């Protein structure tokens, strides 16, 4: 394709994206949007730092800060708090697409990224805040620039803590345990560069927020809503459904269920044990590539989404983002897995909130017989388990170790 055609294609692509985002700019969002509006109210009443402490939330400080700063710019707009959320998520989506275009250098990849993630934006979630930083971290690790990779990894997690789930897998990529030689090789030079890059935003954040910053990390790690599956169409949703049918008790209205009926959440050990297996596997792997780390991180996220408790409808967003990166690394052989991951995320969001973020709900029972959410939960579990099994057995990730485009870590 010549330069003029390429520029025209890219221009048309961004016009399409901008039009779609503009069309949904007036949407009300899910209940989460109302929740985020509370952050803005706290910042307005108590100030940026004390307001963050008042949130008592499992989000890092910068998501709330971005929303509040944009709110101050648009304070003259009717319903300014909600508008600030909508404009922030739309702008972050455009920025993410620009970064994706610069990194992937391929309009098709940018279309794939947009189409697999835009429901998160139109529904008013803040997942998109992590994307520019995640893509930049991916790029710099690919280029062997570990200081910058660590910096952007940290900035990503300071937008939303959820990506911390895969950080032990990333760290294991720099440790080699050789069973035959019975030795451990730790790549200290690369680790130190990553840590120096990561510690800079951490120092700045601590200097500004101090104790509330550490408190938010504690809340993220240890606060539990006591729900088995709050709109997460996974194995827990199936367990929750069966419990409701047997007892006539709606689990979603009983915050003490997880404390009173421990057996209901025993499946969580599948996630825990699976995570340990993947982590150990990563530690003992030889010749680890960036693709290999992405692959194992993707598996961990499937396990988290399917078998952890308190999983919400939008919690597979990072899994889809990892799938997009893996598709870029591996190529068409990974396309079925990308489609399955995109289905799992987008159908989970769409079935509850559509594309506008409508919170009115829908008929859970069709003709008094079929609950469509249970069908989707079963499909998600089957897709997820099959993906893990097929990915572990596939050699497409091993082959990338020998390709020059993959930078070994």
C-alpha positions in Angstrom: 0.0 0.0 0.0 1.4 3.4 -1.0 1.8 6.2 1.6 -1.2 8.2 0.5 -3.5 5.1 0.7 -2.0 4.2 4.1 -2.7 7.7 5.4 -6.2 7.7 4.0 -6.9 4.3 5.6 -5.7 5.5 9.0 -7.7 8.7 8.7 -10.9 6.8 7.9 -10.2 4.4 10.8 -9.9 7.2 13.3 -13.0 8.9 11.9 -14.9 5.7 12.5 -13.6 5.3 16.0 -14.3 9.0 16.9 -17.9 8.7 15.5 -18.6 5.6 17.5 -17.3 7.1 20.7 -19.2 10.4 20.0 -22.4 8.4 19.5 -22.1 6.9 22.9 -20.9 10.0 24.7 -24.3 10.7 26.2 -24.8 7.2 27.7 -25.5 6.9 31.4 -23.0 4.1 32.0 -23.4 1.2 34.4 -23.7 1.5 38.2 -19.9 1.9 38.3 -20.2 5.3 36.7 -22.3 6.5 39.6 -19.7 5.0 41.9 -16.9 7.0 40.1 -19.0 10.1 40.4 -18.7 9.7 44.1 -14.9 10.0 43.8 -15.4 13.3 42.1 -17.7 14.5 44.8 -15.2 13.5 47.5 -12.4 15.3 45.8 -14.6 18.4 45.4 -15.6 18.4 49.1 -12.4 17.2 50.8 -9.6 17.9 48.3 -7.6 15.6 46.1 -5.8 13.7 48.9 -8.4 13.6 51.6 -11.0 12.9 49.0 -9.0 9.9 47.9 -8.9 8.6 51.4 -12.7 9.1 51.8 -13.2 6.8 48.8 -12.0 3.9 50.8 -11.6 2.0 47.5 -9.6 -0.6 45.8 -8.5 1.7 43.0 -5.1 3.5 42.9 -5.1 7.3 43.2 -4.5 8.4 39.6 -7.8 7.2 38.1 -9.7 9.4 40.6 -7.2 12.3 40.0 -7.7 12.2 36.2 -11.5 12.2 36.6 -11.4 15.1 39.0 -9.0 17.3 36.9 -11.2 16.8 33.8 -14.3 17.5 35.9 -12.8 20.9 36.8 -12.3 21.6 33.1 -16.0 20.8 32.3 -17.6 22.0 35.5 -19.8 24.3 33.5 -21.4 21.4 31.6 -24.7 20.0 32.9 -24.1 16.8 34.8 -20.4 17.5 34.7 -19.3 14.5 36.8 -20.8 12.0 34.5 -19.7 13.9 31.4 -16.1 13.9 32.8 -16.2 10.1 33.0 -17.5 9.7 29.5 -15.0 12.2 27.9 -12.1 10.7 29.9 -12.8 7.1 28.7 -13.4 8.2 25.1 -10.1 10.2 25.1 -8.2 7.4 26.6 -9.6 5.1 23.9 -8.4 7.4 21.2 -5.0 7.7 22.8 -4.8 3.9 23.2 -5.6 3.5 19.5 -2.9 6.0 18.5 -0.3 4.2 20.6 -1.5 0.9 19.2 -1.1 2.2 15.7 2.5 3.5 16.5 3.5 0.1 18.0 1.6 -2.4 15.8 2.1 -0.3 12.6 -1.0 -2.0 11.3 -4.5 -0.7 10.9 -6.0 -4.2 11.2 -4.5 -4.6 14.7 -5.9 -1.3 15.8 -9.4 -2.3 14.5 -9.1 -5.5 16.4 -8.1 -3.7 19.6 -10.9 -1.2 19.3 -13.6 -3.7 18.5 -12.6 -6.2 21.2 -12.5 -3.5 24.0 -14.8 -0.6 23.1 -17.8 -1.9 25.1 -15.8 -1.2 28.3 -15.7 2.4 27.2 -19.3 2.8 26.2 -20.4 1.3 29.5 -18.3 3.7 31.5 -15.7 1.5 33.0 -12.2 2.8 33.6 -10.3 -0.2 32.3 -9.2 1.8 29.2 -7.0 3.9 31.5 -4.4 1.2 31.8 -4.1 0.6 28.0 -1.7 3.3 26.8 0.7 2.4 29.6 0.4 -1.4 29.1 1.1 -1.0 25.4 4.1 1.2 26.1 5.5 -1.3 28.6 5.0 -4.1 26.0 6.9 -2.0 23.4 9.8 -1.2 25.7 10.2 -4.8 27.0 10.2 -5.9 23.4 13.0 -3.4 22.7 15.1 -4.5 25.7 14.5 -1.1 27.4 13.9 -2.3 30.9 13.9 1.0 32.7 11.1 2.3 30.6 9.3 -1.0 30.7 9.3 -0.9 34.5 8.2 2.8 34.5 5.2 2.1 32.3 4.3 -1.1 34.1 4.1 0.8 37.3 2.1 3.7 35.8 -0.3 1.0 34.4 -0.9 -0.4 37.9 -1.3 3.1 39.4 -4.3 3.5 37.1 -5.9 0.2 38.2 -4.5 -2.4 40.5 -5.9 -5.4 38.7 -2.9 -6.0 36.4 -0.9 -6.7 39.5 -2.4 -10.2 39.3 0.2 -11.1 36.6 3.2 -9.3 38.0 4.6 -12.4 39.7 4.6 -14.1 36.2 6.4 -11.1 34.8 9.0 -11.2 37.6 9.5 -15.0 37.1 10.5 -14.2 33.6 13.8 -12.9 34.9 14.6 -15.9 37.1 15.9 -19.2 35.6 15.9 -22.4 37.8 17.9 -25.1 36.1 17.0 -28.5 37.6 19.8 -30.3 35.8 22.5 -28.0 36.9 20.7 -27.3 40.2 21.3 -23.6 40.1 19.3 -20.4 40.0 20.2 -17.5 37.7 18.6 -14.2 38.5 19.0 -11.5 35.9 19.8 -8.8 38.4 20.8 -6.1 35.9 17.5 -6.2 34.1 15.5 -6.5 37.4 17.3 -3.4 38.8 16.6 -1.4 35.7 12.9 -2.3 36.0 12.8 -1.5 39.7 14.4 1.9 39.2 11.9 2.7 36.5 9.0 1.5 38.7 10.1 3.2 41.9 10.1 6.7 40.4 6.3 7.0 40.1 5.9 5.1 43.4 8.0 7.7 45.2 6.1 10.5 43.7 2.8 8.8 44.6 3.8 8.2 48.2 5.0 11.8 48.6 1.6 13.0 47.5 -0.8 10.5 49.0 1.2 8.9 51.8 -0.9 6.6 54.0 -4.1 6.6 51.9 -2.0 5.2 49.0 -0.9 2.1 51.0 -4.4 1.8 52.4 -5.8 1.5 48.9 -3.4 -1.3 48.1 -4.5 -3.1 51.3 -8.2 -2.6 50.3 -7.5 -4.0 46.8 -5.8 -7.1 48.2 -8.1 -7.9 51.2 -11.5 -6.3 50.8 -14.1 -8.8 49.5 -17.7 -8.0 48.6 -18.7 -11.5 49.9 -20.4 -12.3 46.6 -19.6 -15.5 44.8 -20.0 -14.0 41.3 -21.4 -10.5 41.0 -22.3 -10.6 37.3 -19.2 -12.5 36.3 -20.3 -15.3 34.0 -18.0 -17.9 35.2 -17.9 -21.1 37.2 -18.9 -19.2 40.4 -22.0 -17.9 38.5 -23.1 -21.5 37.9 -22.5 -22.4 41.5 -24.4 -19.3 42.6 -27.3 -20.2 40.3 -27.6 -23.7 41.5 -27.6 -22.5 45.2 -30.3 -20.1 44.4 -32.4 -22.8 42.8 -32.0 -25.3 45.6 -32.5 -22.9 48.5 -34.6 -20.2 46.9 -32.2 -17.6 48.3 -30.7 -15.0 46.0 -27.0 -15.0 46.7 -26.6 -11.5 45.3 -28.7 -10.2 48.2 -26.9 -12.2 50.9 -23.4 -10.8 51.8 -22.8 -13.5 54.4 -23.1 -16.5 52.0 -19.4 -16.9 51.5 -18.8 -16.9 55.3 -21.7 -19.3 56.1 -21.3 -21.8 53.3 -17.6 -22.3 52.7 -18.1 -25.2 50.3 -19.7 -22.8 47.8 -16.4 -21.1 47.1 -14.1 -24.2 47.2 -13.6 -23.8 43.4 -11.5 -20.8 44.2 -8.6 -23.3 44.9 -8.6 -24.1 41.2 -7.5 -20.6 40.5 -5.0 -20.6 43.4 -3.5 -24.0 42.5 -3.5 -23.2 38.8 -1.7 -19.9 39.4 1.0 -21.8 41.4 1.5 -24.3 38.7 1.9 -21.6 36.0 4.2 -19.6 38.2 6.4 -22.7 38.9 6.3 -23.6 35.2 7.5 -20.0 34.4 10.4 -20.2 36.9 11.6 -23.5 35.4 11.2 -22.6 31.8 14.4 -22.1 29.8 14.9 -19.4 27.1 11.8 -17.4 28.1 10.6 -14.9 25.5 8.3 -12.0 25.8 5.7 -14.1 24.0 6.1 -16.9 26.6 5.5 -14.4 29.5 2.4 -13.0 27.7 1.1 -16.5 27.2 1.4 -17.5 30.8 -0.1 -14.2 31.9 -3.0 -14.9 29.7 -3.5 -18.3 31.2 -3.4 -16.8 34.7 -6.1 -14.3 33.7 -8.3 -17.0 32.3 -8.0 -18.9 35.6 -8.7 -15.8 37.6 -11.8 -14.9 35.5 -13.2 -18.4 35.6 -12.4 -19.7 39.1 -11.9 -16.7 41.4 -14.7 -15.3 43.6 -16.0 -11.7 43.4 -15.3 -11.5 39.6 -17.4 -8.8 38.0 -18.6 -8.5 34.4 -15.7 -6.4 33.2 -12.8 -8.2 34.9 -11.6 -10.0 31.8 -10.6 -6.8 30.1 -6.9 -7.4 30.8 -7.3 -10.9 29.5 -8.5 -9.5 26.2 -5.7 -7.0 26.0 -3.2 -9.8 26.6 -4.9 -11.8 23.8 -4.5 -8.8 21.4 -0.8 -8.6 22.2 -0.4 -12.4 21.7 -2.2 -12.2 18.4 0.3 -9.6 17.3 3.2 -11.8 18.4 2.0 -15.2 17.2 -0.1 -14.4 14.2 -3.2 -16.1 12.7 -2.7 -19.3 14.6 -3.8 -17.4 17.7 -6.9 -15.9 16.1 -9.4 -18.5 17.4 -8.1 -17.8 21.0 -8.5 -14.0 20.4 -12.1 -14.5 19.2 -12.9 -16.7 22.3 -11.4 -14.2 24.7 -13.2 -11.3 23.0 -16.5 -13.3 23.2 -16.0 -14.0 26.9 -15.4 -10.4 27.8 -17.9 -8.6 25.5 -20.8 -10.9 25.9 -20.5 -10.8 29.7 -20.7 -7.0 29.6 -23.3 -6.8 26.9 -25.8 -9.3 28.4 -26.1 -7.2 31.6 -25.6 -3.7 30.3 -25.9 -3.6 26.6 -23.7 -1.0 24.8 -25.1 2.0 26.6 -24.6 0.9 30.2 -28.3 0.4 30.9 -28.7 -0.9 34.4 -32.4 -1.8 34.2 -31.6 -5.5 33.8 -33.3 -8.0 31.5 -35.4 -11.1 31.7 -33.2 -13.8 33.2 -35.7 -16.5 32.2 -36.8 -17.1 28.6 -40.3 -18.6 28.4 -40.0 -19.6 32.0 -37.4 -22.2 31.1 -34.0 -21.1 30.0 -31.7 -18.7 31.8 -29.4 -17.3 29.0 -26.7 -16.2 31.5 -26.2 -19.8 32.6 -25.7 -20.9 29.0 -23.1 -18.1 28.6 -21.4 -19.1 31.9 -21.1 -22.7 30.7 -19.7 -21.6 27.3 -17.2 -19.3 29.0 -16.0 -22.1 31.3 -15.7 -24.5 28.3 -13.9 -21.9 26.2 -11.5 -21.0 29.0 -10.6 -24.6 29.9 -10.1 -25.6 26.3 -8.0 -22.5 25.6 -5.7 -23.3 28.5 -5.4 -26.9 27.4 -4.8 -26.1 23.7 -2.3 -23.3 24.5 -0.3 -25.5 26.8 -0.1 -28.2 24.2 0.6 -25.9 21.3 4.1 -25.3 19.9 3.3 -21.9 18.3 4.6 -20.1 21.4 7.8 -22.2 21.5 8.4 -21.4 17.8 8.5 -17.7 18.6 11.6 -18.2 20.7 13.5 -18.7 17.5 12.1 -15.8 15.6 14.2 -12.6 15.5 11.2 -10.4 16.1 10.9 -11.6 19.7 13.3 -10.2 22.2 14.2 -12.7 24.8 14.1 -11.7 28.5 
